[in-house]
């Protein structure tokens, strides 16, 4: 084995002086040390000075929301600065006193938002304003409350049990906190005994079935209507348009809801209320029992005006035309009273017209074909006024305008996807969608936003507004009963026009 050229001691002697390099004060090393010390102490001095004379926006965690933009730089609007204005210590004391406290901020919120009340009357513990509405997160994020905030209560069985127990002790009227315009007819089911206190975490994760479906609600309207019949193939187009959902259900200008159905706008084009097939433009007036009786008891005058205005018959021949038409009606109905009974109480098209096509036969209908008509011992029959519901689910927010396009195919969405009208034959059918229809899109699988605030509102409206009169079905029915029991509210029988009782 060859001997090494140098020993370890000789090699160590060569590098012995290198350790002294780290003991010498090098100019760049000295500069780095000084800069580090100045930076550290300078930062501490800056913080101490800034809390006395600096602007509070230095500590702003992010851009303030658009609703608060007018006082974006006035921190005292939300933060209780108990020491000096702009004191960072005050902000720290406020935010972290007794843990993370938002009491001071909540009081500031209530000083401006005085009309806001919190959740339903059975809420066990109202949430903090700042817990749900977190500021300094951007222009549009203040109102975007996540479902996890709602789930802190609604997915907690202990809280929901306490809420149900509290709700039993609260008067029912305290929960009617969804006012609507007085002219709007709202369908409101009774509140469940336990309230709405089921435990769940999301719409697709245990949310109860909608109350309309869960309770098998029925439409209280006595107007006779068959959706299925109006989709039939033997009904020809009306004014060039095939009968479909959009023919009758027209959106309001804002697209949120639909216009109320009316006879003049939606029914009269087909059901024109003809009674004389020889003179199709002679039509019974709609909407007033007394007006109908007056029309029928003044038929000679009605036929005379019809001859002049519609048929262009010379004045010298008008009398003969009237006599001829009255004679033909007498052969068919025998008397004026029989004609009046047919107009008010016939549920099927008049027998002589049953050989006509479906489209033509629909013109010849009596009041009872669609309405509930009750006979009176003395006086005019009573026709029950239809109850056309404007809002079926007042607890939920919905906008039809946002549901026109199928998110999966980007094509117009068919109404039948949510409303099973083509299979409905009874007026009592409530054609509102079930929960399954909603979660098709509003779920992780459908990839459409499904936060609680998408459909629901947390804050209850002001108490003053909650006590305003809302036209509900019960009130409307009670009003009709009072009117029926008050003789003064019924119109007196119109006098018989001379020569009309027997045509």
C-alpha positions in Angstrom: 0.0 0.0 0.0 1.4 3.4 -1.1 2.1 6.0 1.6 0.1 9.3 1.3 2.0 12.3 0.0 0.9 14.4 2.9 -0.3 13.7 6.4 -3.6 14.9 7.9 -1.7 17.4 10.1 -0.1 18.9 7.0 -3.4 19.2 5.3 -5.0 20.9 8.3 -2.2 23.4 8.5 -3.2 24.5 5.0 -6.8 25.5 6.0 -6.0 26.8 9.4 -6.3 30.4 8.5 -9.7 30.1 6.8 -11.7 30.2 10.0 -10.5 33.7 10.6 -12.5 34.9 7.6 -15.7 34.6 9.7 -14.2 36.7 12.5 -13.3 39.6 10.3 -15.9 42.4 9.7 -16.5 42.3 6.0 -18.1 45.5 4.6 -21.1 43.7 2.9 -21.8 41.6 6.0 -21.8 44.7 8.1 -24.2 46.4 5.7 -26.6 43.4 5.8 -26.6 43.4 9.6 -27.4 47.1 9.8 -30.2 46.9 7.2 -31.8 44.0 9.1 -31.8 45.9 12.4 -33.1 49.1 10.8 -35.9 47.2 9.1 -37.0 45.5 12.3 -36.9 48.5 14.6 -38.2 50.8 11.9 -41.3 48.6 11.4 -42.0 48.6 15.1 -41.6 52.4 15.3 -43.9 52.8 12.2 -46.6 50.7 13.9 -46.4 52.7 17.1 -46.6 56.0 15.2 -49.3 54.9 12.8 -51.7 54.0 15.6 -51.6 57.7 16.7 -51.6 59.6 13.5 -52.1 57.0 10.7 -55.3 56.3 8.7 -57.4 53.2 9.8 -57.6 52.0 6.2 -54.1 50.7 6.5 -55.6 47.8 8.4 -58.5 47.2 6.0 -58.8 43.5 5.2 -60.3 44.0 1.8 -62.6 46.1 -0.3 -65.8 47.2 1.4 -69.2 46.1 -0.1 -71.1 48.3 -2.5 -74.0 49.0 0.0 -71.5 50.6 2.4 -69.5 52.4 -0.2 -70.7 55.8 0.8 -68.8 55.5 4.2 -66.0 53.2 3.0 -63.3 55.3 4.8 -65.3 56.0 7.9 -64.4 53.0 10.1 -66.3 54.4 13.1 -69.6 53.7 11.2 -69.1 50.0 12.0 -66.3 49.8 14.5 -66.6 51.2 18.0 -63.4 53.2 18.4 -63.5 53.8 22.2 -60.1 55.4 22.5 -59.0 58.0 20.0 -60.3 58.2 16.5 -58.3 55.8 14.3 -56.9 53.9 17.2 -55.8 50.5 16.2 -55.9 49.4 19.9 -59.6 50.1 19.9 -60.2 47.9 16.9 -58.2 45.1 18.5 -60.0 45.5 21.8 -63.4 45.5 20.1 -62.7 42.4 18.0 -61.0 40.2 20.5 -62.6 41.1 23.8 -63.8 38.0 25.5 -62.8 36.0 22.5 -63.9 37.1 19.1 -66.8 39.5 19.9 -69.0 41.2 17.3 -71.5 42.8 19.7 -70.3 46.3 19.1 -70.5 45.8 15.3 -74.0 44.3 15.6 -75.2 47.3 17.5 -73.8 49.5 14.8 -75.7 47.5 12.2 -78.9 47.9 14.1 -78.5 51.6 14.4 -78.9 51.9 10.6 -81.0 48.9 9.8 -83.8 49.6 12.2 -86.5 48.0 10.1 -84.7 44.6 10.1 -86.0 42.0 12.5 -84.4 38.6 12.8 -85.7 35.1 12.0 -89.1 33.6 12.7 -90.6 34.0 16.1 -89.5 30.6 17.3 -85.8 31.2 16.8 -83.8 30.1 19.9 -80.8 32.4 19.5 -80.6 35.1 16.8 -77.5 35.0 14.8 -75.0 37.9 14.8 -75.1 40.3 11.9 -71.4 40.0 11.3 -71.5 36.2 11.6 -73.4 36.0 8.3 -72.7 39.3 6.6 -68.9 39.4 6.6 -67.5 42.7 5.4 -64.3 43.5 3.5 -64.8 40.6 1.1 -65.5 42.5 -2.1 -68.2 44.6 -3.7 -70.9 42.0 -4.0 -70.3 39.4 -1.3 -72.0 41.0 1.7 -75.4 39.5 1.0 -74.1 36.1 -0.2 -74.7 34.0 3.0 -73.5 30.4 2.7 -75.8 27.5 3.5 -73.3 26.5 6.2 -74.4 29.5 8.3 -78.0 28.2 8.1 -76.9 24.7 8.8 -75.5 25.8 12.2 -79.1 25.8 13.4 -81.1 23.7 10.9 -78.6 20.8 11.0 -78.5 20.8 14.8 -81.1 18.5 16.3 -80.8 20.1 19.8 -81.4 23.6 18.5 -84.3 22.5 16.2 -85.9 20.6 19.1 -85.7 23.7 21.3 -87.1 25.8 18.4 -90.1 23.4 18.0 -90.8 23.6 21.7 -90.7 27.4 21.7 -92.9 27.6 18.6 -95.7 25.8 20.4 -95.9 28.6 23.0 -95.9 31.4 20.4 -99.2 32.7 18.9 -99.8 31.5 15.4 -100.2 35.1 14.1 -96.6 35.8 15.0 -95.5 33.6 12.1 -97.4 35.3 9.4 -94.4 37.4 8.3 -94.6 37.2 4.6 -96.8 40.1 3.5 -97.9 40.7 0.0 -99.8 43.4 -1.9 -103.5 43.4 -0.8 -104.6 42.6 -4.4 -102.5 39.5 -4.5 -104.3 36.2 -3.6 -101.9 34.0 -1.6 -102.3 30.3 -0.7 -101.1 29.7 2.8 -101.3 26.3 4.4 -101.6 26.1 8.2 -98.3 26.0 10.0 -97.3 22.5 11.1 -97.6 21.7 14.8 -93.9 21.5 15.2 -93.2 24.3 12.8 -90.5 23.9 10.1 -87.9 22.4 12.3 -86.8 19.3 10.5 -83.0 18.7 10.6 -81.1 18.8 7.4 -78.0 20.2 5.8 -78.9 21.1 2.2 -81.8 21.0 -0.3 -80.6 17.7 -1.7 -79.5 16.4 1.7 -82.6 15.9 3.8 -84.7 19.0 3.0 -88.4 18.1 3.6 -90.7 17.7 0.7 -92.5 21.0 -0.1 -95.5 21.5 2.1 -97.9 21.6 -0.8 -96.9 18.1 -1.9 -96.3 16.8 1.6 -99.8 17.7 2.7 -101.5 16.9 -0.7 -102.9 20.4 -0.9 -106.0 21.0 -3.1 -107.0 24.0 -5.0 -110.1 25.6 -3.3 -111.3 27.1 -6.6 -114.7 25.8 -7.7 -114.2 27.0 -11.3 -114.3 23.9 -13.6 -111.2 23.6 -15.7 -109.6 20.6 -17.4 -105.9 21.2 -18.4 -105.7 17.8 -20.2 -108.7 18.7 -22.5 -107.1 21.9 -23.6 -104.0 20.1 -24.9 -106.2 17.8 -27.1 -105.3 17.6 -30.8 -108.9 18.2 -32.0 -108.7 21.8 -30.8 -107.5 23.9 -33.7 -105.1 26.9 -33.4 -106.7 30.0 -31.9 -105.7 33.2 -33.6 -103.0 31.2 -35.4 -101.5 29.8 -32.1 -101.8 26.3 -30.9 -103.1 26.0 -27.3 -100.2 25.5 -25.0 -99.0 26.8 -21.6 -97.7 30.0 -23.1 -101.1 30.8 -24.7 -102.7 31.5 -21.3 -99.8 32.0 -19.0 -98.2 35.3 -19.9 -95.2 36.6 -17.9 -95.4 39.9 -16.1 -93.2 42.7 -17.4 -90.4 41.8 -15.0 -90.7 38.1 -15.9 -90.7 37.1 -12.3 -94.4 35.9 -12.1 -97.2 35.4 -14.5 -100.2 37.6 -15.2 -103.5 36.5 -13.7 -105.8 34.6 -16.0 -108.9 36.5 -17.2 -111.9 35.5 -19.3 -111.4 38.4 -21.7 -107.7 37.7 -22.4 -107.6 33.9 -22.2 -111.0 32.3 -22.5 -113.2 34.4 -24.7 -111.5 33.6 -28.0 -112.8 30.1 -27.7 -115.7 30.4 -25.3 -117.5 33.4 -26.8 -120.8 32.6 -25.0 -122.9 32.3 -28.1 -126.5 31.1 -27.6 -128.0 31.4 -31.1 -126.1 29.4 -33.8 -127.9 31.3 -36.5 -126.4 34.6 -35.3 -122.9 33.7 -33.9 -122.0 37.3 -33.0 -124.9 37.5 -30.6 -123.1 36.8 -27.3 -124.0 36.7 -23.7 -122.2 39.2 -21.5 -119.8 37.9 -18.9 -119.0 38.7 -15.4 -122.3 40.1 -14.0 -125.5 38.1 -13.3 -127.8 41.1 -13.4 -126.3 42.2 -16.7 -126.9 38.7 -18.2 -130.5 38.7 -17.1 -131.1 42.2 -18.5 -129.6 41.1 -21.8 -131.8 38.0 -22.0 -134.9 40.0 -21.1 -134.2 42.6 -23.7 -133.6 40.3 -26.6 -135.8 42.2 -29.1 -133.8 45.3 -28.6 -130.5 43.3 -28.7 -131.5 41.7 -32.0 -132.5 45.1 -33.4 -129.1 46.5 -32.6 -127.4 43.4 -34.0 -129.4 43.7 -37.3 -128.4 47.4 -37.7 -124.7 47.2 -36.6 -123.6 43.7 -37.5 -125.8 42.6 -40.3 -126.4 46.0 -42.0 -130.1 45.3 -42.4 -132.1 48.3 -43.5 -134.3 49.9 -40.9 -137.5 49.0 -42.6 -136.6 45.3 -42.3 -135.3 45.3 -38.8 -138.7 44.6 -37.2 -139.2 41.5 -39.4 -135.7 40.2 -38.6 -136.3 40.5 -34.9 -139.7 38.7 -35.1 -138.1 35.9 -37.1 -135.2 35.4 -34.6 -137.5 35.5 -31.6 -139.8 32.9 -33.2 -136.8 30.6 -33.9 -135.7 30.9 -30.3 -139.2 30.1 -29.0 -139.2 26.9 -31.1 -136.0 25.9 -29.4 -136.5 27.0 -25.8 -140.3 27.5 -25.7 -140.1 30.4 -23.2 -137.8 33.2 -21.9 -137.5 31.5 -18.5 -136.3 28.2 -20.2 -133.7 30.2 -22.1 -132.6 31.9 -18.9 -132.3 28.5 -17.1 -130.3 27.1 -20.0 -127.9 30.0 -20.0 -127.3 29.8 -16.2 -127.5 26.1 -15.4 -126.6 24.1 -18.5 -123.3 22.2 -17.9 -123.0 20.9 -21.4 -123.2 22.7 -24.7 -126.8 23.1 -25.9 -128.1 19.9 -27.5 -128.7 21.3 -31.0 -125.0 22.2 -31.2 -123.6 18.9 -30.0 -123.2 17.7 -33.7 -120.8 20.6 -34.3 -117.0 20.3 -34.2 -115.2 20.7 -30.8 -114.1 24.2 -31.7 -117.6 25.4 -32.6 -119.3 23.6 -29.8 -117.1 25.4 -27.2 -118.8 28.7 -28.1 -122.2 27.5 -26.9 -121.8 27.2 -23.1 -123.9 28.2 -20.1 -122.5 29.7 -16.9 -122.6 26.3 -15.1 -120.3 24.8 -17.7 -117.4 26.6 -15.9 -118.9 28.2 -12.8 -120.7 27.0 -9.7 -124.2 28.4 -10.0 -126.7 28.3 -7.2 -130.4 28.8 -7.7 -132.3 31.4 -5.7 -135.9 31.1 -4.6 -136.6 34.7 -5.5 -134.2 36.7 -7.6 -131.1 36.1 -9.7 -129.0 33.0 -9.4 -125.6 33.4 -7.6 -122.4 32.5 -9.4 -119.4 31.7 -7.1 -116.5 34.0 -7.9 -113.4 32.2 -9.0 -110.4 32.2 -6.7 -107.3 32.5 -8.9 -104.2 32.0 -6.8 -101.3 34.4 -7.5 -98.8 32.9 -5.1 -98.8 29.2 -4.1 -95.5 29.1 -2.1 -95.2 32.5 -0.3 -92.3 31.2 1.9 -90.1 30.8 -1.1 -88.5 33.2 -3.6 -88.9 32.2 -7.3 -88.3 33.9 -10.6 -89.7 32.3 -13.7 -87.5 34.5 -15.9 -84.4 32.7 -14.6 -85.9 29.3 -15.5 -86.6 29.7 -19.2 -83.5 27.9 -20.4 -82.5 24.4 -19.5 -79.0 24.7 -18.0 -78.0 21.2 -19.3 -79.0 21.7 -23.0 -79.2 25.5 -23.2 -82.6 25.1 -24.9 -85.9 26.6 -23.9 -87.3 24.7 -20.9 -90.6 23.0 -21.3 -93.2 23.9 -18.6 -94.1 20.3 -18.2 -90.7 19.5 -16.7 -91.9 21.1 -13.4 -95.7 21.4 -13.9 -97.6 18.2 -14.8 -100.5 20.1 -16.4 -101.0 17.7 -19.4 -102.2 14.9 -17.0 -104.4 17.2 -14.9 -108.2 16.9 -15.3 -109.4 18.5 -12.1 -109.4 22.1 -10.9 -108.4 20.9 -7.5 -105.0 19.7 -8.7 -102.2 21.8 -7.5 -99.7 21.8 -10.3 -96.7 23.0 -8.4 -93.3 21.2 -8.7 -92.1 18.7 -6.1 -88.6 18.9 -4.5 -87.3 16.3 -6.9 -87.9 18.7 -9.8 -85.8 21.4 -8.2 -82.8 19.2 -7.1 -82.5 18.0 -10.7 -80.7 21.3 -11.3 -80.1 22.8 -7.8 -77.7 20.2 -6.5 -74.0 19.2 -7.0 -75.1 16.9 -9.8 -77.1 19.7 -11.6 -74.3 22.2 -11.0 -76.7 25.1 -10.4 -76.3 27.2 -7.2 -78.4 25.8 -4.4 -77.7 27.9 -1.4 -80.5 28.5 1.2 -80.8 32.1 0.2 -81.5 31.1 -3.4 -85.1 30.4 -2.3 -85.5 31.6 1.2 -85.2 34.9 3.1 -83.7 34.9 6.6 -84.8 38.3 7.8 -88.5 38.7 8.6 -90.1 41.9 7.2 -90.9 44.8 9.5 -93.6 44.2 12.1 -95.7 47.1 10.8 -95.8 45.5 7.3 -96.5 42.0 8.7 -99.8 43.2 10.2 -101.1 44.7 7.0 -104.1 43.0 5.5 -103.2 40.2 3.1 -106.0 38.8 0.9 -106.1 35.2 1.8 -108.4 32.5 0.7 -110.1 32.2 4.1 -110.8 35.9 4.2 -112.1 35.9 0.7 -114.5 33.0 1.4 -115.7 34.6 4.6 -116.3 37.8 2.6 -118.5 36.0 0.1 -120.5 34.3 2.9 -121.2 37.7 4.6 -122.3 39.1 1.3 -124.6 36.1 0.6 -126.2 36.6 4.1 -126.7 40.3 3.7 -129.8 41.2 1.7 -128.6 44.7 1.1 -125.5 43.4 -0.7 -127.6 41.6 -3.3 -128.8 43.5 -6.3 -132.6 43.9 -6.6 -134.3 42.0 -9.4 -134.3 44.1 -12.6 -137.7 45.0 -13.8 -139.0 43.0 -16.8 -138.8 45.0 -20.0 -142.1 45.1 -21.8 -142.5 42.3 -24.3 -139.4 40.4 -23.1 -140.6 37.8 -20.7 -142.0 35.8 -23.6 -139.3 36.9 -26.1 
